Amino acid sequence: ETYSQVVRHYMITNEDDFVKITWKHIIEVSSFLFEHVVTTKRLSVDTNVNETESGVVKTNGKPHISVSLESGNLYSKGAVDKHKIRKEHLLNKTNTGYQRFFSKITDKTRCNTSSFLFTFSKKRPPHVAIRYKVVTPVIDNDSEKELSELFSLVDLVEAGDNAEMDSDSGEEKYINDASEKEFCKPKEKKILDHQLELAEQSLTEHVNMEVGHNGPCKTSIEREKKKEEIIYQRLMEDSKKVFSQSKEIKLREYQLELAEKALTGKNTVICADTGSGKTWVALHIVQEHLNSKESPKVAFMARTNPLVQQQYTLFKNLLGEKKVYIINKDERSTVPLNKLMEIYDVFFFTPQILINNIEKGDTRLPQFTLLILDECHHTAKGEPYNNLMRKYIKTKHINKEIPLPQIVGLTASIGVGADTAEEGAIQHMIKIFSNLDVHEISTVERNKEEMKKFVAIPTEEHVKMEVSYKDPCKEIIEEEMKKVENIYENLMKRKGNLNSRQNLPGGDYLSKTYLGSIIKLKNQIMCDTTLPEDSGREMICCITHLGILHEALDINYLMNVEHVIQFLNKKYVEENQQPDRLIVIERRLLNVGNDLIKTLKKQTNIRSNPNLSLIEEKLQELYSESGKDSLGMIFVQTRATAKSLAEYLNDKLKGIDIPVKPFIGSKSSETSDGLSETEKKELLEDFRSHKIKLLVATSVGSEGIDVPECNIVMKYNYSGNEINIIQMRGRMRKAGGQAIYISDQSVLRRDLVSMEKAAVMHRALDELKQKGTEEIRKLIKLEQQNDLKHQEEQERKLRELQNQKKRGFFKLICATCKETEILGDNIKLYKQNHHVAAEREFLDRVKKEDIKEEKINQMIRKSIIYCKNCPQKLGKIFLIHDLEVPLLKIDAFLCKEGDKLRKYKNWKCVPYIIDEINHKDLEIIFPKLTTPKVS
């Protein structure tokens, strides 16, 4: 890379209905990537501006260039070549020079990329190049308002000497001498050249001095390399200086109204539609809090890591000199939180991370001055927000003098709970506000009309699904389910197990009720000590296969037969990974599954699902109307459907350049189908940068994910509650958004109930506000008193349970085959959270399957542990400082206490004391890897 003169000033000014970016003094410009320009806007290269047009820059004999901001993505007028804009399309009106623009152009006229390169040339070298990288959000959330000067770029860098070669001919292309005279008057040119000469001389002296101070260089190459390092260092330092100041956020009047109560220091819930800019309101509140409070410490919490990362990125870029820190689930800091609080001002994490730190004694709630809870309607029952706020309210109840942090909740919808009547909805809201310890509700009252102008209201279309009542594939799968049920019933008769509690549920195989019933039945059988071990395993195997076939029915209902086959192939391959571990009934049912796949493959008369063609046609139409740079989300109920539909649409929409990916939940102990937190983060970044233009999401995408340019939302037989309804409408942040809901009659009925609940919620919220602050305060105080009594009773029971925990003989046995076991004395607790099979021989009783390594909590997940006698997953092996350590999941085991078998959902419920283990003890048990893995 050659280093050249860097742009001295980079200005943004308002001009008519768009913003024009102007470069001043483009002399010899660096090819560095500058990481702070503007995103979420369209940049267009204006190739037809003349010398006298407003905003045009004259630059020392080089062609001028003007760049304008509009809505959308990067594109170039007149582009005809896929990879570059040809010379003849960039001639200016005076025909005296040319400009070339290179980029990762995805089609002939549009560029879907986060970086762009302008190149200039003149008769003599050096060649001039500018490269910028688009990563930083626009500061003003109203793109039509004037943006103040964003920043001025770094100082000078030394000019290089290499001319650019034309990529087509290999010849050097120069602007003729006449162009210099036309583009720059002699007086201006003389002044500019003098400025350049002085600046270049200053830089050269500085660089030479630094090179000398760093010791002699043996060769000119070393000297040049050292110069480059110093120049790069100066660029980075200057770039940081540019962004060391907080950016002023201009809020609209309705946003200022939403912030009013929080700015007085009151606990409040800010309730406003999705897309109204609650995050900007929160940012304003944080800025004011940091500037006005003595020793402020702020925690911004969200329920998922993608949401935490999203808000951290925004705040970090706009809080300037304020120090912000993120702690995520995959890479928690080894430094205690209270130590980090000595350095940083604003923290971003999930509520569970704060709870863990409080319980470990690494921090206390009074150390914070402000807590912001995003999507705060999730403060109920056993949710992390509620567990955190119980600690808050209990601390307040014990000592009212303790200074506790201000609470600010953000939500688009409080919800109404299970009730559809206004009275019940009000009671639900009082419960949520009580849990949050808020007495003030912040909504838009005075500036409703202004808010309506800026909150996108999508055009909605409801389409009834075409349901085939004669479906050969469905009939074939249901026939196989009947065969499995017959096998199950014959097992019960043969073993004499006629317990009615173990009967299979009847009814619709496709219903959620059926799935819930067989899961419940499976848990009952696992803990039934009256069953012979082989009989229980056989019955569980039947129920497992019924669950697989139920899922296949669901995919068939929404997708094509090839997707059903693909799903079954994957499932039965997983079941058959260790054929030597299968018992007779498992092999038999595996054969039933393989026969089903063969039968489905022979079905040549099964027509494609007409709803898929409908989705494809609607998307083609929407992208044609809105432009190929539009972003869209499709919501479905299950992961399997999300993956199948994404694959189908990615293939069908390839011709119009609409890349599609599934956006699903995290991986769990039961499935490897999920996405890691890193994968989710990268996927959302690709979506925002338009590398991916359509996401097929499960419920994980319905809340909080902020993609301002998303203007297409579709639901495919997806049903949610009143909160989901409001959240999903809000996925469309762009004006002119369109929502299409494709659903069957049952989902439509549920949606109508949810829409009615949403209307009830708005009426109930208005009625609650009319009661006034004092009345609300009384209702909340009464609710908190009742809740504290209930909490004390629960804690008493928990203490009794903990006191009853004993040292005694117990062992864990495989929940499926009841053969693989580990003694309770060999289970140890590592770092308060991880239950280790602290017995080297245990690894001889299991089988390992290596998986893609993934870093989680300073450890690396390496393998899955399977029971040696059956397909049951028992846990995972993690690398902990080069030690392979098996961690167990309790729900894969039964706890055997004498003759009794019990199944526990989590380790806290296990009624035995489990001793802790440290790293030194782990080193004694588990040998260190000879070739350490590097994360």
Buried (B, 14 or more C-beta within 10 A) or exposed (E): EBBBBBBBEBBBEEBEEBBBBBBEBBBBBBBBEBBBBBBBBBBBBBBEBEEEEEBBBBBBBBBBBBBBBBBBBBBBEBBEEEEBBEEEBBBBEEEBBBBBBBBBBBEEEBBBBBBBBBBBBBBEBBBBBBBBBBBBBBBBBBBEEEBBEBBBBBBBBBBBEEBBEEEEEEEBBBBEEEBBEBBBEEEEBEEBBEBBEEBBEEBBEBBEEBBEEEEEBEEEEEBBEBBBBBBBEBBEEBBEEBBEEBBEBBBBEBBBBBBEBBBEEBBBBBBBBBBBBBBBBBBBBBBEBBEEBEEBBBBBBBBBBBBBBBBBBBBBBBBEEBEBBBBBBBBBBEEEBEEBBEEBBBBBBBBBBBBBBBEEEBBBBBBBBBBBBBBBBBBBEEBBBBBBBBBBBBBBEEEEEEEBBBBBBBBBBBBBBEBBEBEBBBBBBBBBBBBBBBBBBBBBEEBEEBBEEBBBBBEEEEBEBEEBEEBBBBEBBBEBBEBBBEBBEEBBEEBEBEEEEBEBBEEEBBBEEBBEBBEEBBBBBBBBEEBEBBBBBBBBBBBBBBBBBBBBBBBBBBBBBBBBBBBBEEBBEEBBEBEEBBBEBBBBBBEBBBEBBEBBEEEEEBEEBEBBEBBBEBBBEBBEEBEBBBBBBBBBBBBBBBBBBBBBBBEBBEEEBBBBBBBBBBBEBEBEBBBBBBBBBEBBBBBBBBBBBBBBBBBBBBBBBBBBBBBBBBBBBBBBBBBBBBBBBBBBBBBEBBBBBBBBEEBBEBBEEBEEBBEBBBEBBEBBBEBEEEEBBEBBEEBBEEBBEEBEEEEEEEEEEEEEEEEEEBBBBBBBBBBBBBEBBBBBBBBEEBBBBBBEEBBEBBBBBEBEEBBBBBBBBBBBBBBBBBBBBBBBBBBBBBBBBBBBBBBBBBBBBEEEBBBBEEBEEBBBEBEEBEEEBBBEBBEEEEEEEEE
